[in-house]
């Protein structure tokens, strides 16, 4: 049954979401309150500002194996079940 179709499930979901106390985290417009914005990193401390995340700063070729080595033969569509991690693990 879909959550939208079940009032009981919707109530449980609502209680769980309200346990995060959104009224303390966001203002009437849905923007984060000043206390949240105050602790957010700025400048070079932002995740997007680190050279490890910014692909334009530290560029180097990726070392990735040839994906063709991990192919699985499928003689007939829809008649074979193969996990995605087992071929890669081998």
N, CA, C and O atoms as a GROMACS GRO file, in nm:
protein
  360
    1UNK      N    1   0.085  -0.118   0.000
    1UNK     CA    2   0.000   0.000   0.000
    1UNK      C    3   0.089   0.124   0.000
    1UNK      O    4   0.188   0.129   0.072
    2UNK      N    5   0.054   0.220  -0.079
    2UNK     CA    6   0.127   0.346  -0.089
    2UNK      C    7   0.107   0.426   0.039
    2UNK      O    8  -0.002   0.424   0.097
    3UNK      N    9   0.211   0.496   0.083
    3UNK     CA   10   0.203   0.578   0.206
    3UNK      C   11   0.091   0.681   0.194
    3UNK      O   12   0.021   0.708   0.291
    4UNK      N   13   0.075   0.738   0.076
    4UNK     CA   14  -0.028   0.839   0.056
    4UNK      C   15  -0.167   0.779   0.078
    4UNK      O   16  -0.258   0.850   0.120
    5UNK      N   17  -0.184   0.650   0.049
    5UNK     CA   18  -0.314   0.584   0.062
    5UNK      C   19  -0.338   0.535   0.205
    5UNK      O   20  -0.449   0.490   0.235
    6UNK      N   21  -0.240   0.542   0.292
    6UNK     CA   22  -0.255   0.489   0.426
    6UNK      C   23  -0.243   0.602   0.528
    6UNK      O   24  -0.134   0.653   0.552
    7UNK      N   25  -0.354   0.641   0.590
    7UNK     CA   26  -0.348   0.746   0.691
    7UNK      C   27  -0.257   0.710   0.808
    7UNK      O   28  -0.192   0.798   0.866
    8UNK      N   29  -0.252   0.583   0.843
    8UNK     CA   30  -0.166   0.541   0.954
    8UNK      C   31  -0.019   0.563   0.921
    8UNK      O   32   0.057   0.615   1.002
    9UNK      N   33   0.020   0.522   0.800
    9UNK     CA   34   0.159   0.540   0.759
    9UNK      C   35   0.194   0.688   0.746
    9UNK      O   36   0.304   0.730   0.782
   10UNK      N   37   0.100   0.766   0.694
   10UNK     CA   38   0.123   0.909   0.680
   10UNK      C   39   0.143   0.973   0.817
   10UNK      O   40   0.227   1.062   0.833
   11UNK      N   41   0.065   0.930   0.916
   11UNK     CA   42   0.078   0.983   1.052
   11UNK      C   43   0.215   0.948   1.110
   11UNK      O   44   0.280   1.034   1.170
   12UNK      N   45   0.259   0.824   1.092
   12UNK     CA   46   0.390   0.782   1.143
   12UNK      C   47   0.501   0.863   1.075
   12UNK      O   48   0.595   0.907   1.141
   13UNK      N   49   0.489   0.882   0.944
   13UNK     CA   50   0.588   0.962   0.871
   13UNK      C   51   0.590   1.105   0.921
   13UNK      O   52   0.697   1.163   0.940
   14UNK      N   53   0.473   1.162   0.942
   14UNK     CA   54   0.466   1.300   0.991
   14UNK      C   55   0.530   1.313   1.129
   14UNK      O   56   0.604   1.408   1.154
   15UNK      N   57   0.504   1.220   1.218
   15UNK     CA   58   0.562   1.224   1.352
   15UNK      C   59   0.714   1.214   1.345
   15UNK      O   60   0.786   1.284   1.417
   16UNK      N   61   0.763   1.126   1.259
   16UNK     CA   62   0.908   1.111   1.243
   16UNK      C   63   0.969   1.241   1.191
   16UNK      O   64   1.071   1.287   1.244
   17UNK      N   65   0.909   1.300   1.089
   17UNK     CA   66   0.962   1.424   1.034
   17UNK      C   67   0.954   1.538   1.136
   17UNK      O   68   1.047   1.619   1.144
   18UNK      N   69   0.847   1.544   1.213
   18UNK     CA   70   0.835   1.649   1.315
   18UNK      C   71   0.935   1.630   1.430
   18UNK      O   72   0.964   1.725   1.502
   19UNK      N   73   0.986   1.509   1.447
   19UNK     CA   74   1.084   1.485   1.554
   19UNK      C   75   1.214   1.562   1.529
   19UNK      O   76   1.293   1.581   1.622
   20UNK      N   77   1.236   1.607   1.406
   20UNK     CA   78   1.354   1.689   1.375
   20UNK      C   79   1.331   1.836   1.408
   20UNK      O   80   1.422   1.918   1.392
   21UNK      N   81   1.212   1.871   1.455
   21UNK     CA   82   1.174   2.006   1.495
   21UNK      C   83   1.204   2.110   1.388
   21UNK      O   84   1.283   2.202   1.410
   22UNK      N   85   1.141   2.096   1.272
   22UNK     CA   86   1.168   2.190   1.163
   22UNK      C   87   1.135   2.335   1.198
   22UNK      O   88   1.195   2.428   1.143
   23UNK      N   89   1.041   2.355   1.289
   23UNK     CA   90   1.005   2.492   1.328
   23UNK      C   91   1.122   2.564   1.396
   23UNK      O   92   1.125   2.687   1.400
   24UNK      N   93   1.218   2.487   1.451
   24UNK     CA   94   1.336   2.547   1.513
   24UNK      C   95   1.449   2.567   1.412
   24UNK      O   96   1.542   2.644   1.437
   25UNK      N   97   1.441   2.499   1.298
   25UNK     CA   98   1.549   2.504   1.200
   25UNK      C   99   1.521   2.599   1.084
   25UNK      O  100   1.614   2.649   1.021
   26UNK      N  101   1.392   2.623   1.054
   26UNK     CA  102   1.355   2.705   0.940
   26UNK      C  103   1.258   2.814   0.980
   26UNK      O  104   1.179   2.798   1.073
   27UNK      N  105   1.264   2.929   0.908
   27UNK     CA  106   1.170   3.037   0.935
   27UNK      C  107   1.040   3.013   0.858
   27UNK      O  108   1.023   2.909   0.795
   28UNK      N  109   0.949   3.110   0.863
   28UNK     CA  110   0.818   3.096   0.799
   28UNK      C  111   0.829   3.081   0.647
   28UNK      O  112   0.739   3.025   0.585
   29UNK      N  113   0.938   3.130   0.587
   29UNK     CA  114   0.957   3.119   0.442
   29UNK      C  115   1.027   2.990   0.402
   29UNK      O  116   1.044   2.964   0.283
   30UNK      N  117   1.069   2.910   0.500
   30UNK     CA  118   1.139   2.786   0.470
   30UNK      C  119   1.290   2.801   0.460
   30UNK      O  120   1.360   2.706   0.423
   31UNK      N  121   1.341   2.919   0.492
   31UNK     CA  122   1.485   2.942   0.489
   31UNK      C  123   1.546   2.901   0.622
   31UNK      O  124   1.479   2.908   0.725
   32UNK      N  125   1.671   2.856   0.622
   32UNK     CA  126   1.736   2.820   0.749
   32UNK      C  127   1.745   2.941   0.841
   32UNK      O  128   1.769   3.053   0.796
   33UNK      N  129   1.727   2.917   0.970
   33UNK     CA  130   1.738   3.026   1.067
   33UNK      C  131   1.884   3.069   1.080
   33UNK      O  132   1.975   2.997   1.039
   34UNK      N  133   1.906   3.186   1.138
   34UNK     CA  134   2.040   3.244   1.148
   34UNK      C  135   2.138   3.152   1.221
   34UNK      O  136   2.256   3.146   1.185
   35UNK      N  137   2.090   3.081   1.321
   35UNK     CA  138   2.180   2.992   1.397
   35UNK      C  139   2.238   2.883   1.307
   35UNK      O  140   2.352   2.842   1.325
   36UNK      N  141   2.160   2.837   1.212
   36UNK     CA  142   2.208   2.734   1.119
   36UNK      C  143   2.308   2.797   1.022
   36UNK      O  144   2.414   2.741   0.997
   37UNK      N  145   2.273   2.913   0.967
   37UNK     CA  146   2.360   2.980   0.871
   37UNK      C  147   2.492   3.020   0.936
   37UNK      O  148   2.596   3.024   0.870
   38UNK      N  149   2.488   3.050   1.063
   38UNK     CA  150   2.608   3.095   1.134
   38UNK      C  151   2.714   2.984   1.142
   38UNK      O  152   2.833   3.013   1.138
   39UNK      N  153   2.672   2.859   1.154
   39UNK     CA  154   2.768   2.749   1.167
   39UNK      C  155   2.812   2.691   1.034
   39UNK      O  156   2.904   2.609   1.029
   40UNK      N  157   2.748   2.733   0.926
   40UNK     CA  158   2.786   2.682   0.794
   40UNK      C  159   2.924   2.735   0.757
   40UNK      O  160   2.953   2.852   0.778
   41UNK      N  161   3.011   2.651   0.702
   41UNK     CA  162   3.145   2.696   0.665
   41UNK      C  163   3.142   2.802   0.554
   41UNK      O  164   3.050   2.806   0.472
   42UNK      N  165   3.242   2.885   0.554
   42UNK     CA  166   3.252   2.990   0.452
   42UNK      C  167   3.390   2.984   0.387
   42UNK      O  168   3.481   2.920   0.440
   43UNK      N  169   3.403   3.049   0.274
   43UNK     CA  170   3.533   3.060   0.208
   43UNK      C  171   3.591   2.924   0.172
   43UNK      O  172   3.522   2.836   0.121
   44UNK      N  173   3.721   2.910   0.200
   44UNK     CA  174   3.794   2.788   0.164
   44UNK      C  175   3.751   2.666   0.245
   44UNK      O  176   3.788   2.554   0.211
   45UNK      N  177   3.674   2.686   0.351
   45UNK     CA  178   3.631   2.573   0.434
   45UNK      C  179   3.507   2.504   0.376
   45UNK      O  180   3.467   2.398   0.425
   46UNK      N  181   3.447   2.562   0.274
   46UNK     CA  182   3.331   2.499   0.210
   46UNK      C  183   3.375   2.375   0.135
   46UNK      O  184   3.485   2.373   0.078
   47UNK      N  185   3.292   2.272   0.133
   47UNK     CA  186   3.325   2.148   0.065
   47UNK      C  187   3.355   2.171  -0.083
   47UNK      O  188   3.449   2.113  -0.136
   48UNK      N  189   3.276   2.255  -0.148
   48UNK     CA  190   3.297   2.281  -0.289
   48UNK      C  191   3.423   2.360  -0.319
   48UNK      O  192   3.464   2.370  -0.434
   49UNK      N  193   3.487   2.417  -0.216
   49UNK     CA  194   3.608   2.497  -0.238
   49UNK      C  195   3.735   2.415  -0.221
   49UNK      O  196   3.844   2.464  -0.250
   50UNK      N  197   3.723   2.292  -0.175
   50UNK     CA  198   3.844   2.211  -0.157
   50UNK      C  199   3.894   2.163  -0.292
   50UNK      O  200   3.814   2.135  -0.381
   51UNK      N  201   4.025   2.152  -0.310
   51UNK     CA  202   4.077   2.107  -0.439
   51UNK      C  203   4.039   1.963  -0.471
   51UNK      O  204   4.045   1.922  -0.588
   52UNK      N  205   4.000   1.885  -0.371
   52UNK     CA  206   3.964   1.745  -0.394
   52UNK      C  207   3.824   1.732  -0.454
   52UNK      O  208   3.793   1.631  -0.517
   53UNK      N  209   3.742   1.832  -0.435
   53UNK     CA  210   3.606   1.830  -0.488
   53UNK      C  211   3.597   1.910  -0.617
   53UNK      O  212   3.521   1.876  -0.708
   54UNK      N  213   3.674   2.015  -0.626
   54UNK     CA  214   3.672   2.103  -0.742
   54UNK      C  215   3.757   2.041  -0.852
   54UNK      O  216   3.880   2.046  -0.845
   55UNK      N  217   3.693   1.984  -0.952
   55UNK     CA  218   3.764   1.914  -1.059
   55UNK      C  219   3.853   2.002  -1.144
   55UNK      O  220   3.937   1.951  -1.218
   56UNK      N  221   3.837   2.132  -1.136
   56UNK     CA  222   3.920   2.221  -1.215
   56UNK      C  223   4.055   2.248  -1.154
   56UNK      O  224   4.142   2.304  -1.220
   57UNK      N  225   4.076   2.209  -1.028
   57UNK     CA  226   4.202   2.239  -0.960
   57UNK      C  227   4.298   2.120  -0.967
   57UNK      O  228   4.414   2.137  -1.007
   58UNK      N  229   4.254   2.004  -0.928
   58UNK     CA  230   4.339   1.885  -0.928
   58UNK      C  231   4.294   1.789  -1.037
   58UNK      O  232   4.216   1.697  -1.012
   59UNK      N  233   4.342   1.811  -1.155
   59UNK     CA  234   4.304   1.722  -1.265
   59UNK      C  235   4.413   1.620  -1.289
   59UNK      O  236   4.531   1.652  -1.297
   60UNK      N  237   4.369   1.496  -1.300
   60UNK     CA  238   4.459   1.388  -1.338
   60UNK      C  239   4.373   1.275  -1.394
   60UNK      O  240   4.254   1.264  -1.364
   61UNK      N  241   4.434   1.194  -1.476
   61UNK     CA  242   4.359   1.086  -1.539
   61UNK      C  243   4.313   0.985  -1.433
   61UNK      O  244   4.388   0.952  -1.341
   62UNK      N  245   4.191   0.938  -1.449
   62UNK     CA  246   4.139   0.836  -1.359
   62UNK      C  247   4.198   0.700  -1.397
   62UNK      O  248   4.211   0.668  -1.515
   63UNK      N  249   4.232   0.622  -1.296
   63UNK     CA  250   4.280   0.486  -1.320
   63UNK      C  251   4.162   0.391  -1.304
   63UNK      O  252   4.132   0.348  -1.193
   64UNK      N  253   4.098   0.361  -1.412
   64UNK     CA  254   3.983   0.271  -1.406
   64UNK      C  255   4.008   0.151  -1.498
   64UNK      O  256   4.064   0.166  -1.606
   65UNK      N  257   3.968   0.034  -1.453
   65UNK     CA  258   3.989  -0.086  -1.534
   65UNK      C  259   3.899  -0.085  -1.657
   65UNK      O  260   3.802  -0.011  -1.665
   66UNK      N  261   3.934  -0.169  -1.752
   66UNK     CA  262   3.855  -0.183  -1.872
   66UNK      C  263   3.723  -0.249  -1.836
   66UNK      O  264   3.720  -0.365  -1.796
   67UNK      N  265   3.614  -0.176  -1.852
   67UNK     CA  266   3.483  -0.226  -1.812
   67UNK      C  267   3.441  -0.349  -1.892
   67UNK      O  268   3.357  -0.426  -1.847
   68UNK      N  269   3.499  -0.368  -2.008
   68UNK     CA  270   3.460  -0.482  -2.091
   68UNK      C  271   3.499  -0.616  -2.028
   68UNK      O  272   3.442  -0.719  -2.063
   69UNK      N  273   3.595  -0.615  -1.936
   69UNK     CA  274   3.635  -0.738  -1.869
   69UNK      C  275   3.526  -0.792  -1.777
   69UNK      O  276   3.528  -0.909  -1.739
   70UNK      N  277   3.431  -0.708  -1.741
   70UNK     CA  278   3.331  -0.744  -1.642
   70UNK      C  279   3.194  -0.770  -1.704
   70UNK      O  280   3.093  -0.780  -1.633
   71UNK      N  281   3.190  -0.780  -1.834
   71UNK     CA  282   3.063  -0.805  -1.902
   71UNK      C  283   3.010  -0.945  -1.873
   71UNK      O  284   3.087  -1.036  -1.844
   72UNK      N  285   2.882  -0.960  -1.881
   72UNK     CA  286   2.815  -1.088  -1.860
   72UNK      C  287   2.739  -1.122  -1.988
   72UNK      O  288   2.665  -1.039  -2.041
   73UNK      N  289   2.758  -1.243  -2.036
   73UNK     CA  290   2.689  -1.286  -2.157
   73UNK      C  291   2.541  -1.306  -2.128
   73UNK      O  292   2.504  -1.376  -2.034
   74UNK      N  293   2.458  -1.246  -2.209
   74UNK     CA  294   2.313  -1.258  -2.194
   74UNK      C  295   2.260  -1.318  -2.324
   74UNK      O  296   2.237  -1.247  -2.421
   75UNK      N  297   2.240  -1.451  -2.325
   75UNK     CA  298   2.196  -1.516  -2.448
   75UNK      C  299   2.055  -1.478  -2.489
   75UNK      O  300   2.026  -1.468  -2.608
   76UNK      N  301   1.966  -1.457  -2.393
   76UNK     CA  302   1.827  -1.419  -2.420
   76UNK      C  303   1.786  -1.314  -2.320
   76UNK      O  304   1.802  -1.333  -2.199
   77UNK      N  305   1.734  -1.202  -2.368
   77UNK     CA  306   1.693  -1.094  -2.278
   77UNK      C  307   1.587  -1.140  -2.179
   77UNK      O  308   1.492  -1.210  -2.216
   78UNK      N  309   1.603  -1.100  -2.056
   78UNK     CA  310   1.505  -1.130  -1.953
   78UNK      C  311   1.508  -1.270  -1.899
   78UNK      O  312   1.418  -1.308  -1.823
   79UNK      N  313   1.609  -1.350  -1.935
   79UNK     CA  314   1.613  -1.489  -1.889
   79UNK      C  315   1.733  -1.519  -1.801
   79UNK      O  316   1.761  -1.635  -1.772
   80UNK      N  317   1.804  -1.417  -1.760
   80UNK     CA  318   1.923  -1.439  -1.676
   80UNK      C  319   1.922  -1.336  -1.564
   80UNK      O  320   1.888  -1.220  -1.585
   81UNK      N  321   1.960  -1.380  -1.445
   81UNK     CA  322   1.972  -1.290  -1.332
   81UNK      C  323   2.118  -1.285  -1.292
   81UNK      O  324   2.180  -1.389  -1.267
   82UNK      N  325   2.173  -1.166  -1.286
   82UNK     CA  326   2.313  -1.148  -1.250
   82UNK      C  327   2.322  -1.032  -1.152
   82UNK      O  328   2.264  -0.926  -1.174
   83UNK      N  329   2.395  -1.054  -1.044
   83UNK     CA  330   2.419  -0.944  -0.950
   83UNK      C  331   2.520  -0.849  -1.013
   83UNK      O  332   2.602  -0.891  -1.094
   84UNK      N  333   2.514  -0.722  -0.976
   84UNK     CA  334   2.608  -0.628  -1.034
   84UNK      C  335   2.744  -0.629  -0.963
   84UNK      O  336   2.844  -0.595  -1.025
   85UNK      N  337   2.749  -0.668  -0.837
   85UNK     CA  338   2.877  -0.664  -0.766
   85UNK      C  339   2.957  -0.792  -0.778
   85UNK      O  340   3.080  -0.787  -0.769
   86UNK      N  341   2.893  -0.905  -0.800
   86UNK     CA  342   2.969  -1.032  -0.807
   86UNK      C  343   3.067  -1.034  -0.924
   86UNK      O  344   3.182  -1.072  -0.904
   87UNK      N  345   3.027  -0.994  -1.046
   87UNK     CA  346   3.126  -0.992  -1.155
   87UNK      C  347   3.241  -0.895  -1.128
   87UNK      O  348   3.355  -0.924  -1.162
   88UNK      N  349   3.212  -0.781  -1.067
   88UNK     CA  350   3.318  -0.686  -1.035
   88UNK      C  351   3.409  -0.739  -0.925
   88UNK      O  352   3.530  -0.713  -0.926
   89UNK      N  353   3.355  -0.813  -0.832
   89UNK     CA  354   3.433  -0.868  -0.723
   89UNK      C  355   3.529  -0.976  -0.767
   89UNK      O  356   3.633  -0.997  -0.705
   90UNK      N  357   3.493  -1.046  -0.873
   90UNK     CA  358   3.580  -1.152  -0.920
   90UNK      C  359   3.702  -1.094  -0.987
   90UNK      O  360   3.789  -1.167  -1.034
   0.00000   0.00000   0.00000
